[in-house]
């Protein structure tokens, strides 16, 4: 599903990623852990095509047998919208739209059919246990409910991979536990791959693999 080789990234003359090699299989839930400043989020951003390594000639990234870092910006955006879902610590829902409208936005960007998209959004919200909140705006939802809307939004285009950056970092203990269980339910139902950066040891220990980063290196693969 993901093959990365010799991923390097420099910020302000500091080498943040020092030649990362990584293989992730389809349907795996992989947690990336490590101290702050280890390079976890930077690696996630490159794997998810939000950023590029220093030199794409010396690095390689393959997702679903496609090399997205070699595409132009427009093609990368199209690839990202079609193949990748995102869940962040801060849900980043648009406050002026309802829950179901927020869920549908990535599909609308991809010119997906309106009625089919809305039906899938309803099905996802139902699966996530918040179908009755579909017409509510984010301000009318709890933190856990908002994060579930964000998860539904990440899934609307049926992505092969979902990248999550500290997805439960802004949730209370119960909501975080529910979200963690949800990732595995989704993997089992849709056979999607999850790559999760987290400081939450419980979530990391639940994963199929726990990868540790320190000082820009991946200590295990």
Backbone as JSON Lines, residues from 0, in Angstrom:
{"i":0,"aa":"X","n":[0.82,-1.2,0.0],"ca":[0.0,0.0,0.0],"c":[0.86,1.26,0.0]}
{"i":1,"aa":"X","n":[1.88,1.31,0.89],"ca":[2.8,2.44,0.94],"c":[4.23,1.92,0.97]}
{"i":2,"aa":"X","n":[5.06,2.41,0.05],"ca":[6.49,2.11,0.08],"c":[7.24,3.43,-0.01]}
{"i":3,"aa":"X","n":[7.97,3.76,1.03],"ca":[8.76,4.99,1.06],"c":[10.24,4.62,1.22]}
{"i":4,"aa":"X","n":[11.08,5.29,0.46],"ca":[12.52,5.01,0.52],"c":[13.31,6.31,0.59]}
{"i":5,"aa":"X","n":[14.22,6.35,1.55],"ca":[15.17,7.45,1.71],"c":[14.47,8.81,1.76]}
{"i":6,"aa":"X","n":[13.43,8.91,2.6],"ca":[12.71,10.18,2.74],"c":[13.51,11.11,3.65]}
{"i":7,"aa":"X","n":[13.93,12.24,3.08],"ca":[14.67,13.25,3.83],"c":[13.94,14.59,3.73]}
{"i":8,"aa":"X","n":[14.0,15.34,4.82],"ca":[13.36,16.66,4.81],"c":[14.15,17.62,5.7]}
{"i":9,"aa":"X","n":[14.4,18.82,5.15],"ca":[15.17,19.84,5.86],"c":[14.31,21.06,6.11]}
{"i":10,"aa":"X","n":[14.37,21.59,7.33],"ca":[13.72,22.85,7.67],"c":[14.76,23.76,8.33]}
{"i":11,"aa":"X","n":[14.9,24.97,7.81],"ca":[15.84,25.94,8.4],"c":[17.23,25.35,8.62]}
{"i":12,"aa":"X","n":[17.71,24.66,7.59],"ca":[19.04,24.04,7.59],"c":[19.18,22.89,8.59]}
{"i":13,"aa":"X","n":[18.04,22.45,9.16],"ca":[18.07,21.3,10.05],"c":[17.46,20.1,9.34]}
{"i":14,"aa":"X","n":[18.19,18.99,9.31],"ca":[17.68,17.77,8.69],"c":[16.71,17.1,9.66]}
{"i":15,"aa":"X","n":[15.42,17.22,9.35],"ca":[14.38,16.72,10.25],"c":[14.1,15.24,10.02]}
{"i":16,"aa":"X","n":[14.12,14.82,8.76],"ca":[13.98,13.4,8.44],"c":[15.27,12.94,7.79]}
{"i":17,"aa":"X","n":[15.87,11.87,8.31],"ca":[17.23,11.49,7.93],"c":[17.27,10.15,7.2]}
{"i":18,"aa":"X","n":[16.49,10.08,6.11],"ca":[16.52,8.87,5.3],"c":[15.59,7.78,5.8]}
{"i":19,"aa":"X","n":[14.28,8.04,5.75],"ca":[13.29,7.1,6.26],"c":[12.92,6.08,5.19]}
{"i":20,"aa":"X","n":[12.97,4.81,5.54],"ca":[12.46,3.72,4.71],"c":[11.26,3.1,5.44]}
{"i":21,"aa":"X","n":[10.18,2.88,4.69],"ca":[8.95,2.44,5.35],"c":[8.08,1.65,4.39]}
{"i":22,"aa":"X","n":[7.52,0.53,4.86],"ca":[6.56,-0.27,4.09],"c":[5.31,-0.47,4.96]}
{"i":23,"aa":"X","n":[4.16,-0.21,4.39],"ca":[2.89,-0.4,5.1],"c":[1.96,-1.21,4.21]}
{"i":24,"aa":"X","n":[1.38,-2.26,4.77],"ca":[0.53,-3.16,3.99],"c":[-0.92,-2.67,3.98]}
{"i":25,"aa":"X","n":[-1.65,-3.11,2.97],"ca":[-3.08,-2.8,2.89],"c":[-3.8,-3.38,4.1]}
{"i":26,"aa":"X","n":[-4.67,-2.57,4.71],"ca":[-5.47,-3.02,5.84],"c":[-4.76,-2.96,7.18]}
{"i":27,"aa":"X","n":[-3.53,-2.48,7.21],"ca":[-2.81,-2.34,8.47],"c":[-3.23,-1.08,9.22]}
{"i":28,"aa":"X","n":[-3.21,-1.15,10.52],"ca":[-3.29,0.04,11.37],"c":[-1.91,0.22,11.99]}
{"i":29,"aa":"X","n":[-1.24,1.29,11.58],"ca":[0.13,1.55,12.01],"c":[0.17,2.83,12.84]}
{"i":30,"aa":"X","n":[0.75,2.74,14.02],"ca":[0.93,3.9,14.88],"c":[2.38,4.36,14.82]}
{"i":31,"aa":"X","n":[2.58,5.66,14.72],"ca":[3.92,6.25,14.75],"c":[4.05,7.06,16.03]}
{"i":32,"aa":"X","n":[5.0,6.68,16.86],"ca":[5.17,7.32,18.17],"c":[6.58,7.88,18.28]}
{"i":33,"aa":"X","n":[6.79,8.66,19.33],"ca":[8.11,9.23,19.58],"c":[7.96,10.58,20.25]}
{"i":34,"aa":"X","n":[9.05,11.11,20.79],"ca":[9.0,12.41,21.48],"c":[8.69,13.55,20.52]}
{"i":35,"aa":"X","n":[8.27,14.67,21.08],"ca":[8.03,15.86,20.28],"c":[9.32,16.27,19.57]}
{"i":36,"aa":"X","n":[9.19,16.65,18.31],"ca":[10.37,17.04,17.55],"c":[11.07,15.9,16.86]}
{"i":37,"aa":"X","n":[10.53,14.68,16.97],"ca":[11.18,13.52,16.38],"c":[11.01,13.47,14.86]}
{"i":38,"aa":"X","n":[10.01,14.19,14.34],"ca":[9.77,14.2,12.9],"c":[8.52,13.45,12.49]}
{"i":39,"aa":"X","n":[7.68,13.08,13.45],"ca":[6.5,12.25,13.17],"c":[5.52,12.95,12.22]}
{"i":40,"aa":"X","n":[5.15,14.18,12.57],"ca":[4.18,14.9,11.74],"c":[4.75,15.23,10.37]}
{"i":41,"aa":"X","n":[6.03,15.56,10.31],"ca":[6.68,15.82,9.02],"c":[6.62,14.59,8.13]}
{"i":42,"aa":"X","n":[6.9,13.42,8.7],"ca":[6.81,12.18,7.93],"c":[5.39,11.95,7.47]}
{"i":43,"aa":"X","n":[4.43,12.16,8.35],"ca":[3.03,11.96,7.98],"c":[2.62,12.88,6.83]}
{"i":44,"aa":"X","n":[3.07,14.11,6.88],"ca":[2.73,15.06,5.83],"c":[3.31,14.64,4.47]}
{"i":45,"aa":"X","n":[4.49,14.08,4.48],"ca":[5.1,13.62,3.22],"c":[4.41,12.36,2.72]}
{"i":46,"aa":"X","n":[4.16,11.41,3.62],"ca":[3.47,10.19,3.21],"c":[2.09,10.48,2.66]}
{"i":47,"aa":"X","n":[1.44,11.51,3.19],"ca":[0.07,11.84,2.77],"c":[0.03,12.84,1.63]}
{"i":48,"aa":"X","n":[1.17,13.19,1.07],"ca":[1.33,14.09,-0.09],"c":[1.04,15.55,0.23]}
{"i":49,"aa":"X","n":[0.95,15.92,1.51],"ca":[0.78,17.33,1.86],"c":[2.09,18.09,1.73]}
{"i":50,"aa":"X","n":[3.2,17.36,1.68],"ca":[4.51,17.95,1.51],"c":[5.36,16.99,0.68]}
{"i":51,"aa":"X","n":[6.52,17.44,0.24],"ca":[7.42,16.6,-0.55],"c":[8.77,16.49,0.15]}
{"i":52,"aa":"X","n":[9.48,15.39,-0.08],"ca":[10.84,15.28,0.46],"c":[11.77,16.27,-0.23]}
{"i":53,"aa":"X","n":[12.96,16.43,0.32],"ca":[13.92,17.42,-0.21],"c":[14.2,17.21,-1.68]}
{"i":54,"aa":"X","n":[14.5,16.01,-2.08],"ca":[14.9,15.74,-3.46],"c":[14.17,14.49,-3.93]}
{"i":55,"aa":"X","n":[13.19,14.65,-4.82],"ca":[12.41,13.5,-5.25],"c":[13.21,12.57,-6.14]}
{"i":56,"aa":"X","n":[14.38,13.01,-6.6],"ca":[15.24,12.13,-7.39],"c":[15.93,11.1,-6.51]}
{"i":57,"aa":"X","n":[16.22,11.51,-5.26],"ca":[16.92,10.62,-4.34],"c":[15.97,9.88,-3.4]}
{"i":58,"aa":"X","n":[14.69,10.29,-3.4],"ca":[13.69,9.66,-2.53],"c":[12.61,9.04,-3.42]}
{"i":59,"aa":"X","n":[11.82,8.16,-2.85],"ca":[10.69,7.61,-3.6],"c":[9.53,7.34,-2.66]}
{"i":60,"aa":"X","n":[8.33,7.51,-3.19],"ca":[7.1,7.23,-2.44],"c":[6.1,6.61,-3.4]}
{"i":61,"aa":"X","n":[5.62,5.43,-3.05],"ca":[4.62,4.75,-3.86],"c":[3.39,4.48,-3.0]}
{"i":62,"aa":"X","n":[2.24,4.9,-3.5],"ca":[0.96,4.65,-2.83],"c":[0.04,4.01,-3.86]}
{"i":63,"aa":"X","n":[-0.41,2.8,-3.57],"ca":[-1.25,2.09,-4.53],"c":[-0.58,2.0,-5.91]}
{"i":64,"aa":"X","n":[0.73,1.79,-5.89],"ca":[1.52,1.66,-7.12],"c":[1.57,2.94,-7.95]}
{"i":65,"aa":"X","n":[1.28,4.06,-7.33],"ca":[1.4,5.37,-7.97],"c":[2.44,6.17,-7.2]}
{"i":66,"aa":"X","n":[3.24,6.97,-7.92],"ca":[4.24,7.81,-7.28],"c":[3.75,9.25,-7.25]}
{"i":67,"aa":"X","n":[3.02,9.64,-6.22],"ca":[2.38,10.96,-6.23],"c":[3.34,12.13,-6.17]}
{"i":68,"aa":"X","n":[4.51,11.96,-5.55],"ca":[5.42,13.1,-5.42],"c":[6.0,13.53,-6.76]}
{"i":69,"aa":"X","n":[5.83,12.7,-7.79],"ca":[6.31,13.06,-9.12],"c":[5.25,13.77,-9.95]}
{"i":70,"aa":"X","n":[4.04,13.91,-9.41],"ca":[2.96,14.58,-10.12],"c":[3.03,16.09,-9.92]}
{"i":71,"aa":"X","n":[2.41,16.84,-10.81],"ca":[2.31,18.28,-10.59],"c":[1.27,18.56,-9.51]}
{"i":72,"aa":"X","n":[1.21,19.8,-9.04],"ca":[0.38,20.14,-7.9],"c":[-1.09,19.81,-8.13]}
{"i":73,"aa":"X","n":[-1.58,20.07,-9.32],"ca":[-2.99,19.8,-9.63],"c":[-3.27,18.3,-9.56]}
{"i":74,"aa":"X","n":[-2.39,17.5,-10.13],"ca":[-2.58,16.05,-10.13],"c":[-2.43,15.47,-8.72]}
{"i":75,"aa":"X","n":[-1.52,16.06,-7.93],"ca":[-1.36,15.61,-6.55],"c":[-2.65,15.87,-5.77]}
{"i":76,"aa":"X","n":[-3.25,17.04,-5.96],"ca":[-4.5,17.37,-5.27],"c":[-5.6,16.39,-5.65]}
{"i":77,"aa":"X","n":[-5.68,16.06,-6.93],"ca":[-6.68,15.1,-7.39],"c":[-6.42,13.72,-6.79]}
{"i":78,"aa":"X","n":[-5.15,13.32,-6.77],"ca":[-4.78,12.03,-6.19],"c":[-5.15,11.99,-4.7]}
{"i":79,"aa":"X","n":[-4.82,13.05,-4.0],"ca":[-5.09,13.13,-2.56],"c":[-6.58,13.02,-2.27]}
{"i":80,"aa":"X","n":[-7.38,13.73,-3.05],"ca":[-8.82,13.74,-2.82],"c":[-9.45,12.38,-3.1]}
{"i":81,"aa":"X","n":[-8.86,11.66,-4.05],"ca":[-9.42,10.37,-4.45],"c":[-8.95,9.22,-3.58]}
{"i":82,"aa":"X","n":[-7.7,9.24,-3.13],"ca":[-7.11,8.08,-2.49],"c":[-6.88,8.22,-0.98]}
{"i":83,"aa":"X","n":[-6.91,9.45,-0.46],"ca":[-6.45,9.68,0.91],"c":[-7.5,10.42,1.74]}
{"i":84,"aa":"X","n":[-7.64,9.99,2.98],"ca":[-8.49,10.68,3.95],"c":[-7.64,11.19,5.1]}
{"i":85,"aa":"X","n":[-8.11,12.27,5.74],"ca":[-7.35,12.89,6.82],"c":[-8.23,13.08,8.06]}
{"i":86,"aa":"X","n":[-7.63,12.8,9.22],"ca":[-8.25,13.12,10.5],"c":[-7.19,13.82,11.35]}
{"i":87,"aa":"X","n":[-7.49,15.03,11.8],"ca":[-6.53,15.81,12.56],"c":[-6.98,15.97,14.01]}
{"i":88,"aa":"X","n":[-6.07,16.46,14.85],"ca":[-6.41,16.7,16.25],"c":[-7.54,17.7,16.37]}
{"i":89,"aa":"X","n":[-7.47,18.76,15.59],"ca":[-8.54,19.74,15.55],"c":[-9.34,19.46,14.29]}
{"i":90,"aa":"X","n":[-10.6,19.18,14.46],"ca":[-11.45,18.6,13.42],"c":[-11.55,19.44,12.15]}
{"i":91,"aa":"X","n":[-11.37,20.76,12.27],"ca":[-11.37,21.65,11.11],"c":[-12.66,21.57,10.3]}
{"i":92,"aa":"X","n":[-13.77,21.44,11.0],"ca":[-15.07,21.5,10.34],"c":[-15.4,22.95,10.02]}
{"i":93,"aa":"X","n":[-16.12,23.18,8.94],"ca":[-16.52,24.53,8.57],"c":[-17.76,24.9,9.37]}
{"i":94,"aa":"X","n":[-17.68,25.95,10.2],"ca":[-18.76,26.24,11.16],"c":[-20.08,26.64,10.53]}
{"i":95,"aa":"X","n":[-20.04,27.16,9.3],"ca":[-21.27,27.63,8.67],"c":[-22.08,26.5,8.03]}
{"i":96,"aa":"X","n":[-21.49,25.29,7.96],"ca":[-22.17,24.16,7.33],"c":[-22.62,23.14,8.37]}
{"i":97,"aa":"X","n":[-23.66,22.38,8.02],"ca":[-24.13,21.31,8.9],"c":[-23.16,20.14,8.87]}
{"i":98,"aa":"X","n":[-23.4,19.18,9.76],"ca":[-22.54,17.99,9.81],"c":[-22.52,17.27,8.47]}
{"i":99,"aa":"X","n":[-23.69,17.03,7.9],"ca":[-23.73,16.29,6.64],"c":[-23.1,17.08,5.51]}
{"i":100,"aa":"X","n":[-23.24,18.39,5.52],"ca":[-22.6,19.22,4.49],"c":[-21.09,19.16,4.61]}
{"i":101,"aa":"X","n":[-20.58,19.19,5.85],"ca":[-19.14,19.06,6.06],"c":[-18.62,17.72,5.54]}
{"i":102,"aa":"X","n":[-19.38,16.66,5.78],"ca":[-18.97,15.33,5.34],"c":[-18.89,15.27,3.82]}
{"i":103,"aa":"X","n":[-19.81,15.93,3.15],"ca":[-19.92,15.83,1.69],"c":[-18.88,16.65,0.92]}
{"i":104,"aa":"X","n":[-18.25,17.62,1.57],"ca":[-17.39,18.57,0.86],"c":[-16.31,17.9,0.01]}
{"i":105,"aa":"X","n":[-15.52,16.93,0.52],"ca":[-14.49,16.33,-0.34],"c":[-15.07,15.67,-1.59]}
{"i":106,"aa":"X","n":[-16.25,15.08,-1.47],"ca":[-16.87,14.45,-2.64],"c":[-17.31,15.49,-3.65]}
{"i":107,"aa":"X","n":[-17.85,16.6,-3.16],"ca":[-18.27,17.67,-4.07],"c":[-17.06,18.25,-4.81]}
{"i":108,"aa":"X","n":[-15.94,18.36,-4.1],"ca":[-14.72,18.84,-4.74],"c":[-14.32,17.91,-5.88]}
{"i":109,"aa":"X","n":[-14.54,16.61,-5.68],"ca":[-14.22,15.63,-6.7],"c":[-15.32,15.42,-7.72]}
{"i":110,"aa":"X","n":[-16.32,16.31,-7.7],"ca":[-17.42,16.25,-8.68],"c":[-18.2,14.95,-8.6]}
{"i":111,"aa":"X","n":[-18.35,14.4,-7.37],"ca":[-19.15,13.2,-7.2],"c":[-20.64,13.57,-7.24]}
{"i":112,"aa":"X","n":[-21.47,12.63,-7.66],"ca":[-22.9,12.89,-7.78],"c":[-23.51,13.27,-6.44]}
{"i":113,"aa":"X","n":[-24.32,14.31,-6.47],"ca":[-24.84,14.89,-5.24],"c":[-25.68,13.91,-4.44]}
{"i":114,"aa":"X","n":[-26.66,13.26,-5.07],"ca":[-27.56,12.39,-4.33],"c":[-26.83,11.16,-3.8]}
{"i":115,"aa":"X","n":[-25.96,10.58,-4.61],"ca":[-25.19,9.42,-4.16],"c":[-24.27,9.79,-3.0]}
{"i":116,"aa":"X","n":[-23.68,10.98,-3.1],"ca":[-22.8,11.46,-2.03],"c":[-23.58,11.66,-0.75]}
{"i":117,"aa":"X","n":[-24.73,12.28,-0.84],"ca":[-25.53,12.54,0.36],"c":[-25.97,11.23,1.01]}
{"i":118,"aa":"X","n":[-26.33,10.25,0.19],"ca":[-26.75,8.96,0.73],"c":[-25.59,8.28,1.45]}
{"i":119,"aa":"X","n":[-24.39,8.34,0.86],"ca":[-23.22,7.73,1.51],"c":[-22.91,8.46,2.81]}
{"i":120,"aa":"X","n":[-23.05,9.8,2.8],"ca":[-22.8,10.56,4.02],"c":[-23.75,10.15,5.13]}
{"i":121,"aa":"X","n":[-25.01,9.95,4.79],"ca":[-26.0,9.51,5.78],"c":[-25.61,8.14,6.32]}
{"i":122,"aa":"X","n":[-25.19,7.24,5.43],"ca":[-24.79,5.9,5.85],"c":[-23.58,5.94,6.78]}
{"i":123,"aa":"X","n":[-22.61,6.8,6.48],"ca":[-21.43,6.93,7.34],"c":[-21.79,7.5,8.7]}
{"i":124,"aa":"X","n":[-22.62,8.55,8.71],"ca":[-23.03,9.14,9.99],"c":[-23.82,8.13,10.81]}
{"i":125,"aa":"X","n":[-24.61,7.31,10.14],"ca":[-25.36,6.27,10.82],"c":[-24.4,5.24,11.42]}
{"i":126,"aa":"X","n":[-23.43,4.81,10.63],"ca":[-22.43,3.84,11.11],"c":[-21.67,4.39,12.31]}
{"i":127,"aa":"X","n":[-21.42,5.71,12.29],"ca":[-20.66,6.35,13.37],"c":[-21.54,6.74,14.55]}
{"i":128,"aa":"X","n":[-22.85,6.45,14.45],"ca":[-23.75,6.68,15.57],"c":[-24.23,8.1,15.75]}
{"i":129,"aa":"X","n":[-24.13,8.93,14.72],"ca":[-24.55,10.33,14.85],"c":[-25.45,10.76,13.69]}
{"i":130,"aa":"X","n":[-26.21,9.83,13.14],"ca":[-27.11,10.16,12.04],"c":[-28.12,11.21,12.47]}
{"i":131,"aa":"X","n":[-28.53,11.17,13.73],"ca":[-29.53,12.12,14.22],"c":[-28.96,13.54,14.37]}
{"i":132,"aa":"X","n":[-27.65,13.69,14.22],"ca":[-27.02,15.01,14.33],"c":[-26.66,15.58,12.95]}
{"i":133,"aa":"X","n":[-27.16,14.96,11.89],"ca":[-26.73,15.31,10.53],"c":[-26.99,16.77,10.18]}
{"i":134,"aa":"X","n":[-28.08,17.34,10.68],"ca":[-28.44,18.71,10.31],"c":[-27.95,19.75,11.32]}
{"i":135,"aa":"X","n":[-27.16,19.32,12.27],"ca":[-26.64,20.26,13.27],"c":[-25.31,20.84,12.79]}
{"i":136,"aa":"X","n":[-25.04,22.07,13.18],"ca":[-23.76,22.7,12.87],"c":[-22.74,22.32,13.94]}
{"i":137,"aa":"X","n":[-21.45,22.45,13.65],"ca":[-20.41,22.03,14.59],"c":[-20.58,22.61,16.01]}
{"i":138,"aa":"X","n":[-21.03,23.83,16.1],"ca":[-21.19,24.46,17.41],"c":[-22.25,23.77,18.26]}
{"i":139,"aa":"X","n":[-23.09,22.97,17.62],"ca":[-24.16,22.26,18.32],"c":[-23.77,20.82,18.65]}
{"i":140,"aa":"X","n":[-22.52,20.47,18.41],"ca":[-22.05,19.1,18.64],"c":[-20.99,19.08,19.73]}
{"i":141,"aa":"X","n":[-20.88,17.95,20.42],"ca":[-19.81,17.78,21.4],"c":[-18.49,17.55,20.67]}
{"i":142,"aa":"X","n":[-17.39,17.6,21.41],"ca":[-16.08,17.37,20.8],"c":[-15.98,16.0,20.15]}
{"i":143,"aa":"X","n":[-16.5,14.98,20.83],"ca":[-16.46,13.64,20.27],"c":[-17.31,13.52,19.02]}
{"i":144,"aa":"X","n":[-18.47,14.18,19.03],"ca":[-19.34,14.16,17.85],"c":[-18.7,14.88,16.67]}
{"i":145,"aa":"X","n":[-18.05,16.0,16.94],"ca":[-17.36,16.73,15.88],"c":[-16.26,15.87,15.26]}
{"i":146,"aa":"X","n":[-15.54,15.14,16.1],"ca":[-14.46,14.31,15.56],"c":[-15.03,13.16,14.73]}
{"i":147,"aa":"X","n":[-16.19,12.66,15.09],"ca":[-16.83,11.61,14.29],"c":[-17.29,12.16,12.94]}
{"i":148,"aa":"X","n":[-17.74,13.38,12.92],"ca":[-18.08,14.03,11.65],"c":[-16.81,14.13,10.79]}
{"i":149,"aa":"X","n":[-15.7,14.5,11.43],"ca":[-14.43,14.6,10.71],"c":[-14.0,13.24,10.15]}
{"i":150,"aa":"X","n":[-14.25,12.18,10.9],"ca":[-13.92,10.83,10.42],"c":[-14.8,10.49,9.21]}
{"i":151,"aa":"X","n":[-16.1,10.81,9.3],"ca":[-16.99,10.55,8.16],"c":[-16.54,11.32,6.93]}
{"i":152,"aa":"X","n":[-16.12,12.56,7.14],"ca":[-15.61,13.37,6.02],"c":[-14.37,12.72,5.4]}
{"i":153,"aa":"X","n":[-13.51,12.16,6.24],"ca":[-12.3,11.5,5.74],"c":[-12.64,10.26,4.92]}
{"i":154,"aa":"X","n":[-13.8,9.66,5.17],"ca":[-14.17,8.4,4.53],"c":[-15.08,8.56,3.32]}
{"i":155,"aa":"X","n":[-15.6,9.76,3.08],"ca":[-16.65,9.95,2.09],"c":[-16.24,9.51,0.7]}
{"i":156,"aa":"X","n":[-14.98,9.7,0.33],"ca":[-14.52,9.3,-1.01],"c":[-13.96,7.88,-1.04]}
{"i":157,"aa":"X","n":[-14.22,7.13,0.03],"ca":[-13.74,5.74,0.12],"c":[-12.24,5.64,-0.13]}
{"i":158,"aa":"X","n":[-11.44,6.4,0.63],"ca":[-10.0,6.4,0.41],"c":[-9.36,5.07,0.77]}
{"i":159,"aa":"X","n":[-8.25,4.79,0.11],"ca":[-7.51,3.56,0.42],"c":[-6.79,3.69,1.75]}
{"i":160,"aa":"X","n":[-6.39,4.92,2.09],"ca":[-5.59,5.17,3.29],"c":[-6.17,6.36,4.05]}
{"i":161,"aa":"X","n":[-6.19,6.25,5.37],"ca":[-6.56,7.37,6.23],"c":[-5.35,7.72,7.09]}
{"i":162,"aa":"X","n":[-4.91,8.97,7.02],"ca":[-3.82,9.47,7.85],"c":[-4.44,10.28,9.0]}
{"i":163,"aa":"X","n":[-3.96,10.03,10.2],"ca":[-4.49,10.72,11.37],"c":[-3.34,11.28,12.2]}
{"i":164,"aa":"X","n":[-3.41,12.57,12.51],"ca":[-2.37,13.23,13.3],"c":[-2.95,13.62,14.65]}
{"i":165,"aa":"X","n":[-2.56,12.89,15.69],"ca":[-3.06,13.1,17.05],"c":[-4.59,13.2,17.06]}
{"i":166,"aa":"X","n":[-5.29,12.22,16.51],"ca":[-6.74,12.36,16.33],"c":[-7.54,12.44,17.62]}
{"i":167,"aa":"X","n":[-6.98,11.9,18.71],"ca":[-7.72,11.94,19.97],"c":[-7.1,12.91,20.97]}
{"i":168,"aa":"X","n":[-6.16,13.72,20.51],"ca":[-5.44,14.61,21.42],"c":[-6.3,15.69,22.04]}
{"i":169,"aa":"X","n":[-7.44,15.98,21.43],"ca":[-8.3,17.05,21.93],"c":[-9.6,16.52,22.53]}
{"i":170,"aa":"X","n":[-9.62,15.19,22.81],"ca":[-10.84,14.56,23.3],"c":[-10.68,14.11,24.75]}
{"i":171,"aa":"X","n":[-11.81,13.99,25.46],"ca":[-11.79,13.43,26.81],"c":[-11.51,11.93,26.7]}
{"i":172,"aa":"X","n":[-11.26,11.31,27.84],"ca":[-10.83,9.91,27.86],"c":[-11.83,8.98,27.21]}
{"i":173,"aa":"X","n":[-13.11,9.15,27.51],"ca":[-14.14,8.26,26.96],"c":[-14.27,8.44,25.44]}
{"i":174,"aa":"X","n":[-14.3,9.69,25.0],"ca":[-14.41,9.96,23.56],"c":[-13.2,9.43,22.81]}
{"i":175,"aa":"X","n":[-12.01,9.59,23.43],"ca":[-10.79,9.08,22.8],"c":[-10.84,7.57,22.65]}
{"i":176,"aa":"X","n":[-11.28,6.87,23.7],"ca":[-11.38,5.41,23.64],"c":[-12.36,4.98,22.55]}
{"i":177,"aa":"X","n":[-13.48,5.68,22.45],"ca":[-14.48,5.36,21.42],"c":[-13.91,5.56,20.02]}
{"i":178,"aa":"X","n":[-13.13,6.64,19.85],"ca":[-12.54,6.92,18.55],"c":[-11.51,5.85,18.18]}
{"i":179,"aa":"X","n":[-10.71,5.44,19.15],"ca":[-9.71,4.41,18.9],"c":[-10.38,3.11,18.44]}
{"i":180,"aa":"X","n":[-11.45,2.71,19.13],"ca":[-12.18,1.49,18.74],"c":[-12.75,1.65,17.34]}
{"i":181,"aa":"X","n":[-13.19,2.85,17.03],"ca":[-13.81,3.12,15.74],"c":[-12.83,2.87,14.59]}
{"i":182,"aa":"X","n":[-11.58,3.27,14.75],"ca":[-10.6,3.05,13.69],"c":[-10.51,1.57,13.3]}
{"i":183,"aa":"X","n":[-10.55,0.7,14.3],"ca":[-10.43,-0.73,14.02],"c":[-11.72,-1.3,13.44]}
{"i":184,"aa":"X","n":[-12.85,-0.76,13.86],"ca":[-14.12,-1.15,13.24],"c":[-14.13,-0.78,11.77]}
{"i":185,"aa":"X","n":[-13.63,0.41,11.46],"ca":[-13.58,0.87,10.08],"c":[-12.63,0.03,9.25]}
{"i":186,"aa":"X","n":[-11.49,-0.3,9.82],"ca":[-10.53,-1.16,9.11],"c":[-11.17,-2.51,8.79]}
{"i":187,"aa":"X","n":[-11.87,-3.07,9.78],"ca":[-12.48,-4.38,9.58],"c":[-13.62,-4.32,8.57]}
{"i":188,"aa":"X","n":[-14.36,-3.22,8.55],"ca":[-15.52,-3.1,7.65],"c":[-15.1,-2.75,6.23]}
{"i":189,"aa":"X","n":[-14.14,-1.81,6.09],"ca":[-13.8,-1.29,4.77],"c":[-12.41,-1.71,4.28]}
{"i":190,"aa":"X","n":[-11.66,-2.43,5.13],"ca":[-10.3,-2.88,4.79],"c":[-9.4,-1.7,4.42]}
{"i":191,"aa":"X","n":[-9.58,-0.59,5.11],"ca":[-8.75,0.58,4.85],"c":[-7.49,0.54,5.71]}
{"i":192,"aa":"X","n":[-6.47,1.23,5.23],"ca":[-5.2,1.33,5.93],"c":[-5.21,2.61,6.75]}
{"i":193,"aa":"X","n":[-4.75,2.53,8.0],"ca":[-4.67,3.7,8.87],"c":[-3.23,3.91,9.31]}
{"i":194,"aa":"X","n":[-2.76,5.14,9.14],"ca":[-1.44,5.55,9.64],"c":[-1.67,6.67,10.62]}
{"i":195,"aa":"X","n":[-1.32,6.44,11.88],"ca":[-1.72,7.34,12.96],"c":[-0.5,7.82,13.74]}
{"i":196,"aa":"X","n":[-0.29,9.12,13.79],"ca":[0.7,9.72,14.69],"c":[0.01,10.0,16.01]}
{"i":197,"aa":"X","n":[0.57,9.5,17.1],"ca":[-0.1,9.67,18.38],"c":[0.88,9.65,19.54]}
{"i":198,"aa":"X","n":[0.51,10.36,20.6],"ca":[1.2,10.25,21.88],"c":[0.42,9.35,22.84]}
{"i":199,"aa":"X","n":[-0.75,8.88,22.39],"ca":[-1.61,8.06,23.24],"c":[-1.11,6.62,23.22]}
{"i":200,"aa":"X","n":[-0.55,6.18,24.34],"ca":[0.06,4.85,24.41],"c":[-0.97,3.74,24.22]}
{"i":201,"aa":"X","n":[-2.18,3.95,24.72],"ca":[-3.21,2.93,24.58],"c":[-3.52,2.7,23.1]}
{"i":202,"aa":"X","n":[-3.71,3.79,22.35],"ca":[-3.98,3.67,20.93],"c":[-2.79,3.02,20.21]}
{"i":203,"aa":"X","n":[-1.58,3.47,20.53],"ca":[-0.38,2.93,19.88],"c":[-0.25,1.43,20.11]}
{"i":204,"aa":"X","n":[-0.57,0.98,21.31],"ca":[-0.43,-0.43,21.63],"c":[-1.53,-1.28,21.0]}
{"i":205,"aa":"X","n":[-2.64,-0.65,20.6],"ca":[-3.72,-1.36,19.91],"c":[-3.37,-1.64,18.45]}
{"i":206,"aa":"X","n":[-2.47,-0.85,17.89],"ca":[-2.18,-0.91,16.46],"c":[-1.53,-2.25,16.08]}
{"i":207,"aa":"X","n":[-1.64,-2.57,14.79],"ca":[-0.97,-3.78,14.29],"c":[0.54,-3.65,14.42]}
{"i":208,"aa":"X","n":[1.04,-2.45,14.18],"ca":[2.47,-2.17,14.36],"c":[2.64,-0.8,15.0]}
{"i":209,"aa":"X","n":[3.62,-0.71,15.88],"ca":[3.97,0.57,16.51],"c":[5.39,0.92,16.07]}
{"i":210,"aa":"X","n":[5.52,2.01,15.32],"ca":[6.82,2.46,14.83],"c":[7.29,3.64,15.66]}
{"i":211,"aa":"X","n":[8.53,3.62,16.08],"ca":[9.07,4.66,16.95],"c":[10.05,5.53,16.18]}
{"i":212,"aa":"X","n":[9.86,6.85,16.3],"ca":[10.8,7.81,15.7],"c":[11.55,8.56,16.78]}
{"i":213,"aa":"X","n":[12.81,8.88,16.47],"ca":[13.61,9.68,17.38],"c":[14.68,10.4,16.57]}
{"i":214,"aa":"X","n":[14.75,11.71,16.73],"ca":[15.78,12.53,16.07],"c":[15.83,12.33,14.57]}
{"i":215,"aa":"X","n":[14.66,12.19,13.95],"ca":[14.59,12.09,12.49],"c":[14.83,10.72,11.93]}
{"i":216,"aa":"X","n":[14.98,9.72,12.8],"ca":[15.19,8.35,12.35],"c":[13.99,7.48,12.76]}
{"i":217,"aa":"X","n":[13.7,6.48,11.95],"ca":[12.73,5.47,12.3],"c":[13.5,4.32,12.93]}
{"i":218,"aa":"X","n":[13.22,4.02,14.18],"ca":[14.03,3.06,14.93],"c":[13.64,1.61,14.65]}
{"i":219,"aa":"X","n":[12.44,1.39,14.15],"ca":[12.01,0.03,13.81],"c":[11.12,0.1,12.59]}
{"i":220,"aa":"X","n":[11.09,-0.97,11.83],"ca":[10.28,-1.01,10.59],"c":[9.6,-2.35,10.47]}
